[in-house]
Amino acid sequence: MKHLHPHLLFCLGLSALIAACSDSETDSPPQPGNQSRAMLRSFDSEAAFDAAVREALLNVRDRYSAEDGDAGGGEGAAAGGAAGGAVGGSDSAAPDSDSGSNSFDFTTTNVQEAGVDEIDLVKNDGRYLYVSGADADGAAEDLRILSLESDASSATPVASLDLELGGERIKGLYLNDVSDKLNVVSSPADYYLGCYTDWDDGWGTFSQHEFTLSTVSVAEPSAPAVETRKRVSAGLVSSRLIGEDLIVATRRSLVPPGVGIQSSEAAWEQAVQDVNVADMLPTIANPDGSDSVPLVTGSDCLVIDNGDQGNEDWQPLPEIIALTVLDSNTLAVRDSACFIGDTETLYASPEAIYLATTLVDYENTPEANPTIPEATSVTGGDVAVPPVDLGTQTAMHRFAYEDGTIRYTGSGAVPGDLGDNPTQRPFRMSERDGVLRVATYTGQHGDTSTSPVTLTTLDADSTTGTLTELGQLPNESYPDHIGKPNELLYASRFIGDRAYLVTFVKTDPLYLFDLSDASNPRKLGELQITGYSDYLHPIDENHLIGLGRDAVPMLDDETRAWHQGLKLSLFDVTDPAAPYEEDSVYIGERDSYAEALDDHRAITIQPANEQHRLRMAFAVDVHGDPAPTSWPEPAVAMQGKAYNHTGLYGFEIGGNDGGGITRKGAMVMNDNGEYGYGSSYGDRGVIVNDAVYYVHDNDVWSANWSDLDTIHGPK
């Protein structure tokens, strides 16, 4: 009897085979260079889709049988799926607060694009605070609502709703302040693979991840009520809220029910013959399974056109990727699109949604294929411009969005990947005035001939189905590398016609680029300072905030450095050719941590107005001195510091109005002596007028901005 290899190898091969079996697809024009690896093609009919899926299921079983030895392609595909890459970026400073009315100056979720809301653990409308709570076992089960009295800097609990999620964890909330409704997203899983192996039946059958959407009316905050609840039979990749449209990207593996990795060949073939392919597609239904509606149909689906590669080893994960628009009030499906392939995340502007993934082809790299040329010298200089690395690319698929409808418009690919942090990946991408701008990591450790970062502009309004490249840096006219050898890409931000990128291995180069002419991008200037920024936020047209870490060079390796405490920097970019660090402050010493370094939603921003400068707050787990003025010598810079406390730190920052960075204190929750080791993970801050609310461990504390050290609570 033949036996299947572990389920992951199975899951890594199916979409490649579907692409190979899709003979009934409509022809698409050949695409130049690397673009062909990203193109999507359609099936002629539902029957063509059905036949391709069945043939692929039969082929993949043989391919990953134990008698075939090591599964060719499992490693390559796994690396491609995990290497990073997705989408994102903002073309302008997204406003981080909403006045709501003239009497409220309150902060909302720190988002990347104005008009595109993002899921978060806490939401507020200036009057009420909505908190996704957690029970004693850590599973989020309840929704807490508190009334906010900003004049008194106080919060009063008004309701606690048991959502009865059956042990699922709340992944986050959306607030529709037009209809006074909350959307609650919950899931039993912390990851989004389409399938996993269930050994309860002894056969290792394939099971699917699911998630739940709940609509809660908060029209009467003291009496919240669940109005609608739906279960989606797919894993959640990412989501956004635009107006009253809830947009979700999901993935579901195409595997027949009742068979697993130890099933016989005959049982597998019988299951493939008996299965209704439509039953394997994702659905949205009531929790009891009634009123089930398909998210997509086979005739709706596209498939990645990889036929020209001749290498199935690196092909993407075998899943239906569905992009669905739901009415956030009723959870009814408004529109949907899908493709067979892979995606790690999404980037959304008010006009378009991008899904992207990293592609890795281990047979088409300079190391594996000697026919790929080496770096060539630029005429009249000694700077080498490397060839495009065909081994790693980021594929991007664009879907136009308008009035609740989505429409696939084209695909493209750029060299490199977009990193391994799912919340930072979207910032690598931005669409503005019909141009897609993408920053990717293209370096290799020890390689001095390749630019660590590549900046690419593409035509997003193309009618050919291809996101055609318009310009790229480095190039022959501007050959300078973006970053130094071995540096990685950290913060990235697209603001208007400019791109700001931060690389790091020892020092922090902040690079400024002019993208006003998409066909001729060029570097404006750069700044070299110690440390690096993980996040950049615009204050005005001349100033940026950078939040990251400082660093001390290693004693025995001058090319590397030891991370130290957090660093908040104010950059003046008035003269883009000569940017400089106008001010900076340090928070904590080595081992200090803030979720804000990895997740922009953990940062609270209250923009400047006539009454105050810009206010910024984020929670920190402080180790060592909370406000160090210097760092240790290199010989001892690697030594960690003891935990001190956890707290919400506040800062006032002046841009054109001057004043630099001013510390405003901290709402300290834990200290080493009284509470033991604390954690700020999941903590959030909210500012309403001059009142500050700190959500920590499901409790709400309050203070006045002028006196953050005097706290009230918990509530």
ABEGO torsion letter per residue (X at the ends): XBBBBBAAAAAAAAAAAAAAABAABBBBBBBBEAAAAABBBBBABAAAAAAAAAAAAAAAAAAABAAAEBBBGAAAAAAAAAAEEBBEEBABBBBABBAGBAABBBBBBBBABBGBBBBBABBBAGABBBBBBBBAAGBBABBBBBBBBAAAGBBBBABBBBAGAGGBBBAEBBBBAAAGBBBBBBBABABABABBBBAAAGAGBBBBBBBBBBBBBAABAABBBBABBBBBBBBBABBBBBEABBBBBBBBBBBBBGBBAABBAAAAAAAAAABBAAAABBBBBBAAGBGBBBABBAAABBBBBAAAAGBAAABBBBBBBBBBBBBAAAGBBABBBBBBEBBABBBBBAABBBBBBBBBBAABBAAABAABBBBBBBBGBABBBBBBBAABBBBBBBBBBBGGBBBBAEBBBBBEBAEABAAAAAAABBBBGGBBBBBBBABBBGBAABBABBBBBBBAABAAGBBBBABBOBBAABABBBEBBGBBBBBBBBBEABBBBBBBAABBBBBBBBAABAABBBBABBBBBBEBBABBBBABAABBBBBBBBBBBBAABAABBBBBBBBBBBBBAABAABBBBABBBBBEBBGBBBAAAABAAABBBBBBBAABBBBBBBBBBBBEBABBABBBBAAAAABBBBBABBBBBBBBBBBAAEGEBBBAEBBBABBAAAAEBBBABGBBBBBBEABBBBBBGGBBBBBBAABAABBBOBX
